[in-house]
C-alpha cells in the first residue's frame, strides 16, 4: 500500500526531463531594477495579530520607486522569514489570500512580509498597473526595453528578501497562491537565499504563451509548457493543486506534489500543509492551528509623491526593431470611392480622402467587437518573444499587393506598420515618444527600443506626418501626378 501511495503522488519512477540552459531563462527573469538600500519605513500604528503584531510598511526598490507591504513581527522570532507573494485577486497585502497565511506563520514565530505587486492597493495608479488590460501598456514598455512584468515583480520580491535579512531572518521561504505561486517559485528559482517555497493553487508554470490568467506572469520568449524550467530549481518545494491533475511534468524529485481540491485560493487545508512544510524545512516552531485570525485593512491611502512610474525605470537591455513582416493573418479590406487606391490603417476621414480623388481601402484584422487590438494575439506574441507589428505588417502587405495600393494613410501607432511597406505613406497624429501616448493606443505600439529612438526613426520614412489632415492630403496629392 505504501508503494502504491508513493507512486500515486509521483515520488517514485520520476521521468527525467531535459533541462534547458538556465542562464537564458535567468536573464529574462532579472530586471536589475534594485538600486540603493531598501530603506524600510514603518507606517502608522501597528495592529495586534496572533502572538505577533502587523504594520503597513514601505521600502524602496530604487530611489523614487516605493513598494507597499505589510510586516508581521512575531513575539518570539525564530529566525525564519517568509515572503508572501500576491496573486491576481484584486488586493495585495490586505487580501485574505495573503493575510490569513501571514497571520498564521507569524503566530508560529516567523517574520512575514506580504509584498504588494505594482498596481494594487495604494499603488493602484496608471503608472504602476501591470495586471490584465489595465497594465498592458506598462508590460509592453518593460518588454520593449528588455525586461518584463515578471522580472519587475521578482526584483521587488528580492528586495523584500533584503528586508527580511536586515530584520535578522536566517532561514527564508516563499509562498503565494495562484499568480503568487508563480512568483514564489521563480523567487526561489532565482534567489539562493530562499531555500524552500510553497505554491498554492498554482497555474501552469511557465505560462503558455496564450494561456488564461495575467500576462504579467509570462517570461517573454520562453512560452510554456516547458517542463525543463521546473526542473531547474531542485530545492525542496511543495506544490498544492486545487484541482485533480497529474503531477506536473518536470518537477524534480525534491518537489512534493499534493492535490487539495477546493476554491482557487489559499484554502485552510493548504495553509495547514504550508505550516507543516515550513516547520520541516525551515525549523518553524510547531503549534496549534489558529482557526480565527484578524482581517485588517492594511492599505495606507495615496502613494508617496512624487514617484517613479514603470515607464521611468531604466532600460534593462538596449533593443532595436528590424521589421520582419510575417504572413499568416488574413486582412479584412473594405474599399469605397474611385481613383488610385489608398490603404487606410486606423482612423481616417474617408469622406475627405475620397473627395480628394482616392479610392480608400480600409484594412483591419479580425478583432473582437469594440477592441482596438487583439489582446490574446498580443499576449501570445510577448510570450513567444515575437513582435506583433510584424504580423500586422504581413497582413497589410498582402492587402497592399492585392489592391495595387499607391500609398498608405496611417493613424497614430499604425505608422509603425506603414513603415514596413513598399509604398509611400503619411501618418496622422504620429506617436514619437511616450509623452504622446494615449491609453487607447494598442500596446503593440511598444516595439523593441520604441522610445529609445526606433519610433522616431521609422516615422522619418513617412512623406509627411502630423495632426493636420489637409497637409497630409496635399502630400498624397503629389503621388497622383
C-alpha positions as CSV (number, residue, x, y, z in Angstrom):
1,X,0.0,0.0,0.0
2,X,2.8,2.4,0.8
3,X,4.5,1.7,-2.5
4,X,1.2,2.4,-4.4
5,X,0.7,5.7,-2.5
6,X,4.2,6.8,-3.3
7,X,3.6,6.0,-7.0
8,X,0.3,7.9,-6.9
9,X,1.8,11.1,-5.6
10,X,4.7,10.9,-8.0
11,X,7.6,10.4,-5.6
12,X,8.8,7.2,-7.4
13,X,9.6,6.4,-11.0
14,X,10.0,10.1,-11.8
15,X,10.6,10.7,-15.5
16,X,13.7,12.8,-16.3
17,X,13.0,15.9,-18.3
18,X,15.6,17.8,-20.4
19,X,16.7,20.9,-18.5
20,X,17.2,24.0,-20.8
21,X,20.0,26.5,-20.5
22,X,19.4,28.2,-17.1
23,X,21.3,31.3,-17.9
24,X,19.0,32.2,-20.8
25,X,15.9,31.9,-18.6
26,X,17.6,33.7,-15.7
27,X,18.4,36.7,-18.0
28,X,14.7,37.0,-18.8
29,X,13.8,37.0,-15.1
30,X,16.4,39.5,-13.9
31,X,15.4,43.2,-14.3
32,X,18.3,44.7,-12.3
33,X,15.9,47.3,-11.0
34,X,17.2,47.1,-7.4
35,X,19.4,50.1,-6.6
36,X,20.4,51.7,-3.3
37,X,19.1,50.4,0.0
38,X,15.7,49.0,0.9
39,X,15.2,51.8,3.5
40,X,12.1,50.2,5.0
41,X,9.8,52.6,6.8
42,X,7.0,51.6,9.2
43,X,3.7,53.4,8.6
44,X,1.1,54.3,11.1
45,X,0.2,52.2,14.2
46,X,0.8,48.5,14.5
47,X,-2.1,46.1,14.8
48,X,-2.5,43.1,17.0
49,X,-2.1,39.8,15.3
50,X,-1.9,36.3,16.8
51,X,1.3,36.2,19.0
52,X,2.5,39.0,16.7
53,X,1.9,42.5,15.5
54,X,1.4,43.6,11.9
55,X,2.1,47.0,10.4
56,X,2.0,48.5,7.0
57,X,5.5,49.4,5.7
58,X,7.1,50.6,2.5
59,X,10.5,50.0,1.1
60,X,12.5,51.2,-1.9
61,X,13.1,49.2,-5.0
62,X,15.3,52.0,-6.1
63,X,15.2,55.7,-5.2
64,X,11.8,57.1,-6.1
65,X,10.2,53.7,-6.7
66,X,8.5,52.8,-3.4
67,X,6.8,49.5,-2.7
68,X,4.0,48.9,-0.2
69,X,3.9,45.8,2.0
70,X,2.9,44.6,5.4
71,X,5.3,43.3,8.0
72,X,4.3,40.7,10.7
73,X,6.6,40.7,13.7
74,X,6.4,37.6,15.9
75,X,6.5,37.9,19.7
76,X,9.2,35.3,19.7
77,X,11.2,35.4,16.5
78,X,12.5,32.0,15.4
79,X,15.0,33.2,12.7
80,X,12.5,32.2,10.0
81,X,11.4,34.8,7.4
82,X,8.7,34.2,4.8
83,X,7.9,36.3,1.7
84,X,4.2,36.2,0.7
85,X,3.7,37.0,-2.9
86,X,0.3,38.2,-4.3
87,X,-1.9,36.6,-6.9
88,X,-4.4,38.5,-9.1
89,X,-7.3,38.7,-6.6
90,X,-7.7,42.4,-6.8
91,X,-6.0,43.1,-3.5
92,X,-2.5,42.9,-2.2
93,X,-1.4,42.6,1.5
94,X,-4.9,43.2,2.7
95,X,-6.4,40.3,0.8
96,X,-7.4,37.1,2.6
97,X,-5.1,35.0,0.3
98,X,-2.1,36.8,1.7
99,X,-3.2,37.9,5.1
100,X,-4.5,34.6,6.5
101,X,-1.4,32.6,5.9
102,X,0.8,35.6,7.1
103,X,-1.0,35.8,10.4
104,X,-0.6,32.0,11.0
105,X,3.0,31.9,10.0
106,X,3.7,34.9,12.4
107,X,1.9,33.2,15.2
108,X,4.5,30.4,15.0
109,X,7.5,32.8,15.2
110,X,8.1,33.8,11.6
111,X,8.8,37.3,10.3
112,X,6.4,37.6,7.4
113,X,6.5,40.2,4.6
114,X,3.4,40.4,2.3
115,X,4.6,42.4,-0.6
116,X,2.2,44.2,-3.0
117,X,2.6,43.8,-6.7
118,X,2.6,47.0,-8.7
119,X,-0.9,48.4,-9.3
120,X,-2.7,47.2,-6.2
121,X,-3.9,48.9,-3.0
122,X,-2.2,52.3,-2.5
123,X,-0.3,51.8,-5.8
124,X,-3.5,51.3,-7.9
125,X,-2.4,54.1,-10.2
126,X,-2.0,54.1,-14.0
127,X,1.8,54.4,-13.9
128,X,2.1,51.2,-11.8
129,X,-0.5,48.9,-13.3
130,X,0.8,45.6,-14.7
131,X,-2.4,43.4,-14.4
132,X,-4.7,42.4,-17.3
133,X,-5.7,45.0,-19.8
134,X,-5.1,48.0,-17.5
135,X,-1.5,47.0,-17.3
136,X,-1.0,46.1,-21.0
137,X,1.0,49.3,-21.8
138,X,3.3,49.1,-18.8
139,X,4.0,45.4,-19.5
140,X,4.8,46.3,-23.1
141,X,7.1,49.2,-22.1
142,X,9.1,46.8,-19.9
143,X,9.3,44.2,-22.7
144,X,10.4,46.8,-25.3
145,X,13.3,47.6,-23.0
146,X,14.5,44.0,-22.5
147,X,12.6,43.4,-19.2
148,X,9.2,42.1,-18.2
149,X,6.5,42.5,-15.7
150,X,7.6,39.2,-14.1
151,X,11.2,40.4,-13.8
152,X,9.9,43.6,-12.1
153,X,7.8,41.6,-9.6
154,X,10.7,39.3,-8.8
155,X,13.1,42.3,-8.2
156,X,10.5,43.7,-5.8
157,X,10.3,40.3,-4.0
158,X,14.0,40.0,-3.9
159,X,14.1,43.5,-2.2
160,X,11.6,42.0,0.2
161,X,14.1,39.3,1.0
162,X,16.6,42.0,1.6
163,X,14.2,43.5,4.2
164,X,13.8,40.1,6.0
165,X,17.6,39.6,6.1
166,X,18.1,43.0,7.6
167,X,15.5,42.1,10.3
168,X,17.6,39.1,11.2
169,X,16.0,36.2,9.3
170,X,18.5,33.5,8.6
171,X,16.2,30.9,7.0
172,X,13.9,32.2,4.3
173,X,10.9,30.7,2.5
174,X,8.4,32.0,0.0
175,X,4.7,31.3,-0.7
176,X,1.7,32.6,-2.5
177,X,-1.5,31.5,-4.3
178,X,-2.3,31.5,-8.0
179,X,-0.1,34.2,-9.6
180,X,1.6,34.5,-6.2
181,X,2.6,30.8,-6.5
182,X,4.2,31.7,-9.9
183,X,6.2,34.5,-8.2
184,X,7.1,32.3,-5.2
185,X,8.5,29.6,-7.5
186,X,10.6,32.0,-9.6
187,X,11.8,33.8,-6.5
188,X,13.2,30.6,-5.1
189,X,14.5,29.7,-8.5
190,X,16.4,33.0,-8.8
191,X,17.4,33.9,-5.3
192,X,19.7,31.4,-3.4
193,X,18.7,33.0,-0.1
194,X,15.2,31.4,-0.5
195,X,15.7,27.7,0.5
196,X,12.1,26.5,0.0
197,X,8.7,27.6,-1.2
198,X,5.0,26.5,-1.2
199,X,2.9,27.1,-4.3
200,X,-0.8,27.1,-3.5
201,X,-3.5,26.7,-6.3
202,X,-0.7,27.1,-8.8
203,X,-1.4,27.6,-12.5
204,X,0.8,26.1,-15.2
205,X,4.4,27.2,-14.8
206,X,5.7,28.6,-17.2
207,X,2.6,30.1,-18.5
208,X,1.6,29.1,-22.0
209,X,2.0,32.0,-24.4
210,X,-1.7,32.5,-24.9
211,X,-2.9,30.9,-21.7
212,X,-5.6,32.4,-19.5
213,X,-4.5,34.5,-16.5
214,X,-2.4,37.6,-16.3
215,X,0.3,38.1,-18.9
216,X,2.3,39.6,-16.1
217,X,3.3,36.0,-15.2
218,X,4.9,35.4,-18.6
219,X,8.6,35.0,-19.4
220,X,8.9,36.8,-22.7
221,X,10.4,34.5,-25.3
222,X,10.0,31.4,-23.1
223,X,6.5,30.2,-23.6
224,X,5.2,27.2,-21.7
225,X,4.7,24.4,-21.3
226,X,8.4,24.0,-20.6
227,X,8.9,21.2,-18.0
228,X,12.6,21.8,-18.0
229,X,12.2,25.2,-16.3
230,X,10.5,23.5,-13.4
231,X,13.5,21.1,-13.1
232,X,16.0,23.9,-12.7
233,X,15.2,24.6,-9.1
234,X,16.0,21.5,-7.0
235,X,15.5,22.8,-3.5
236,X,12.6,21.2,-1.5
237,X,9.3,22.7,-2.6
238,X,5.6,21.9,-2.0
239,X,3.0,22.1,-4.8
240,X,-0.6,22.2,-3.7
241,X,-3.2,21.8,-6.5
242,X,-6.8,23.0,-6.1
243,X,-8.0,20.6,-8.9
244,X,-7.4,17.0,-9.7
245,X,-4.5,16.7,-12.0
246,X,-1.4,14.6,-12.6
247,X,1.9,15.7,-11.1
248,X,3.3,18.4,-13.4
249,X,5.9,17.2,-15.8
250,X,9.3,18.3,-14.9
251,X,9.0,18.7,-11.2
252,X,12.3,17.5,-9.6
253,X,12.4,14.7,-7.1
254,X,12.8,17.3,-4.3
255,X,9.3,18.7,-5.1
256,X,6.3,17.3,-3.2
257,X,3.0,17.4,-5.1
258,X,-0.4,17.1,-3.5
259,X,-4.0,17.7,-4.5
260,X,-6.2,19.5,-2.1
261,X,-9.4,20.2,-4.0
262,X,-11.2,23.4,-3.3
263,X,-11.6,27.0,-4.4
264,X,-8.8,28.7,-6.4
265,X,-7.4,30.3,-3.3
266,X,-5.1,29.7,-0.3
267,X,-7.5,27.4,1.4
268,X,-7.5,26.4,5.1
269,X,-6.2,22.9,4.1
270,X,-3.4,24.4,2.1
271,X,-2.4,26.7,5.0
272,X,-2.3,23.7,7.3
273,X,0.1,21.9,4.9
274,X,2.1,25.1,4.4
275,X,2.7,25.5,8.2
276,X,3.8,21.9,8.5
277,X,6.1,22.2,5.5
278,X,7.9,25.3,6.8
279,X,8.2,23.5,10.2
280,X,10.0,20.7,8.5
281,X,12.1,22.7,6.0
282,X,12.8,25.9,7.9
283,X,12.6,24.8,11.5
284,X,9.5,26.9,12.1
285,X,8.2,26.0,15.6
286,X,5.1,23.8,15.7
287,X,1.9,25.0,17.3
288,X,-1.9,24.9,17.2
289,X,-3.6,26.0,14.0
290,X,-5.2,29.3,14.7
291,X,-8.8,28.9,13.4
292,X,-9.5,32.6,13.6
293,X,-7.2,35.4,12.5
294,X,-7.8,39.1,12.1
295,X,-8.9,40.7,8.9
296,X,-7.2,44.1,8.7
297,X,-7.2,46.9,6.1
298,X,-3.5,47.3,5.7
299,X,-3.6,49.9,2.9
300,X,-2.3,53.3,3.6
301,X,-4.2,55.5,1.1
302,X,-2.5,57.6,-1.5
303,X,1.1,56.8,-2.7
304,X,4.2,58.8,-1.8
305,X,4.6,61.8,-4.1
306,X,6.4,62.3,-6.3
307,X,7.0,58.8,-7.5
308,X,8.6,56.9,-10.4
309,X,6.3,55.2,-12.8
310,X,7.1,51.9,-14.6
311,X,8.0,54.0,-17.7
312,X,10.6,55.8,-15.6
313,X,12.5,52.6,-14.8
314,X,15.9,52.1,-16.6
315,X,16.3,50.2,-19.7
316,X,17.2,46.6,-18.9
317,X,18.7,45.7,-22.2
318,X,19.1,48.1,-25.2
319,X,16.9,46.8,-28.0
320,X,16.0,47.7,-31.5
321,X,13.4,46.6,-34.0
322,X,14.2,45.4,-37.5
323,X,10.9,44.7,-39.3
324,X,10.3,41.2,-40.4
325,X,6.8,41.0,-41.9
326,X,5.1,37.7,-41.0
327,X,2.5,36.1,-43.1
328,X,-0.4,34.3,-41.5
329,X,-3.1,36.8,-40.7
330,X,-5.7,37.4,-43.3
331,X,-6.5,41.1,-43.7
332,X,-10.1,42.4,-44.0
333,X,-10.4,45.1,-46.6
334,X,-13.3,47.4,-47.3
335,X,-13.0,49.7,-50.4
336,X,-15.0,52.8,-51.4
337,X,-14.7,55.6,-54.0
338,X,-12.9,55.9,-57.3
339,X,-9.3,56.7,-58.2
340,X,-5.9,55.3,-57.2
341,X,-6.0,53.0,-54.2
342,X,-5.1,54.5,-50.8
343,X,-4.9,51.9,-48.0
344,X,-6.1,53.3,-44.6
345,X,-4.8,51.9,-41.3
346,X,-6.7,53.0,-38.2
347,X,-9.0,56.0,-38.0
348,X,-9.3,58.1,-41.1
349,X,-11.7,60.7,-42.6
350,X,-12.7,58.6,-45.5
351,X,-15.1,61.2,-47.0
352,X,-12.3,63.8,-47.2
353,X,-9.9,61.3,-48.8
354,X,-12.4,60.1,-51.3
355,X,-13.3,63.7,-52.2
356,X,-9.6,64.3,-52.9
357,X,-9.8,61.6,-55.6
358,X,-8.7,58.5,-53.7
359,X,-10.3,55.0,-53.6
360,X,-9.9,54.2,-49.9
361,X,-9.4,50.7,-48.8
362,X,-9.7,50.3,-45.1
363,X,-7.6,47.5,-43.7
364,X,-8.3,45.7,-40.5
365,X,-7.7,42.3,-38.9
366,X,-10.2,40.1,-37.1
367,X,-10.7,41.8,-33.8
368,X,-13.3,41.2,-31.0
369,X,-16.2,43.6,-31.1
370,X,-15.2,47.1,-29.8
371,X,-11.5,46.1,-29.4
372,X,-8.6,48.2,-30.8
373,X,-6.3,45.3,-30.8
374,X,-6.3,41.5,-30.2
375,X,-5.3,41.0,-26.6
376,X,-4.9,37.3,-26.9
377,X,-2.7,37.6,-30.0
378,X,-0.6,40.4,-28.5
379,X,-0.1,38.3,-25.3
380,X,0.9,35.4,-27.3
381,X,3.5,37.5,-29.2
382,X,5.0,38.6,-25.9
383,X,5.2,35.0,-24.6
384,X,6.8,33.8,-27.8
385,X,9.2,36.7,-28.0
386,X,7.9,38.0,-31.3
387,X,6.8,41.5,-32.4
388,X,3.1,41.7,-33.1
389,X,3.6,44.6,-35.6
390,X,5.4,42.1,-37.8
391,X,2.2,40.0,-38.1
392,X,0.2,43.2,-38.8
393,X,2.7,44.2,-41.4
394,X,2.4,40.9,-43.1
395,X,-1.4,41.1,-43.3
396,X,-1.3,44.7,-44.6
397,X,1.4,43.8,-47.1
398,X,-0.9,41.2,-48.6
399,X,-3.7,43.9,-48.9
400,X,-1.2,46.3,-50.5
401,X,-0.3,43.8,-53.2
402,X,-3.9,42.6,-53.8
403,X,-5.3,46.0,-54.3
404,X,-2.3,47.6,-56.0
405,X,-2.1,50.4,-53.5
406,X,-0.4,53.6,-54.4
407,X,0.0,54.9,-50.9
408,X,-1.0,54.4,-47.3
409,X,-2.7,56.6,-44.7
410,X,-1.8,55.5,-41.1
411,X,-3.2,56.8,-37.9
412,X,-1.1,57.0,-34.8
413,X,0.6,53.7,-34.0
414,X,-0.3,52.3,-37.4
415,X,2.6,54.4,-38.7
416,X,4.9,51.7,-37.5
417,X,3.1,49.2,-39.7
418,X,3.1,51.5,-42.7
419,X,6.8,52.0,-42.3
420,X,7.4,48.3,-43.2
421,X,5.6,48.6,-46.6
422,X,6.9,49.3,-50.1
423,X,4.7,52.3,-50.9
424,X,4.8,55.9,-49.6
425,X,2.8,56.7,-46.5
426,X,1.6,59.5,-44.3
427,X,1.0,59.4,-40.6
428,X,-1.9,61.2,-38.9
429,X,-1.2,62.1,-35.3
430,X,2.2,60.3,-35.1
431,X,3.4,58.9,-31.8
432,X,7.1,59.5,-31.4
433,X,7.5,59.3,-27.7
434,X,5.8,58.2,-24.5
435,X,4.5,61.7,-23.8
436,X,2.3,61.5,-26.9
437,X,0.9,58.0,-26.0
438,X,-2.8,57.6,-25.1
439,X,-4.4,54.7,-23.2
440,X,-6.5,53.9,-26.2
441,X,-3.4,53.2,-28.3
442,X,-2.8,49.5,-28.7
443,X,0.1,48.1,-26.6
444,X,1.8,46.6,-29.7
445,X,3.0,50.1,-30.4
446,X,5.8,49.4,-27.9
447,X,8.1,47.7,-30.4
448,X,11.7,46.9,-29.1
449,X,13.5,50.1,-28.5
450,X,10.4,52.2,-29.4
451,X,11.1,55.0,-27.1
452,X,14.8,54.9,-27.3
453,X,14.7,56.2,-31.0
454,X,13.1,53.4,-33.0
455,X,9.7,55.0,-33.3
456,X,11.2,58.3,-34.4
457,X,13.5,56.6,-37.0
458,X,10.6,54.7,-38.5
459,X,8.3,57.8,-38.8
460,X,11.1,59.7,-40.6
461,X,10.4,57.4,-43.5
462,X,7.0,58.9,-44.0
463,X,6.5,61.5,-46.7
464,X,4.5,63.6,-44.2
465,X,3.4,63.3,-40.6
466,X,1.4,65.5,-38.3
467,X,-2.0,66.4,-36.9
468,X,-3.4,68.3,-39.9
469,X,-5.4,66.3,-42.3
470,X,-5.3,68.9,-45.1
471,X,-1.5,68.9,-45.1
472,X,-1.4,65.1,-45.3
473,X,-3.9,65.1,-48.2
474,X,-1.7,67.7,-50.0
475,X,1.3,65.4,-49.6
476,X,-0.6,62.5,-51.0
477,X,-1.8,64.5,-54.0
478,X,1.7,64.7,-55.3
479,X,1.7,60.9,-55.7
480,X,-1.2,61.0,-58.3
481,X,0.7,63.2,-60.8
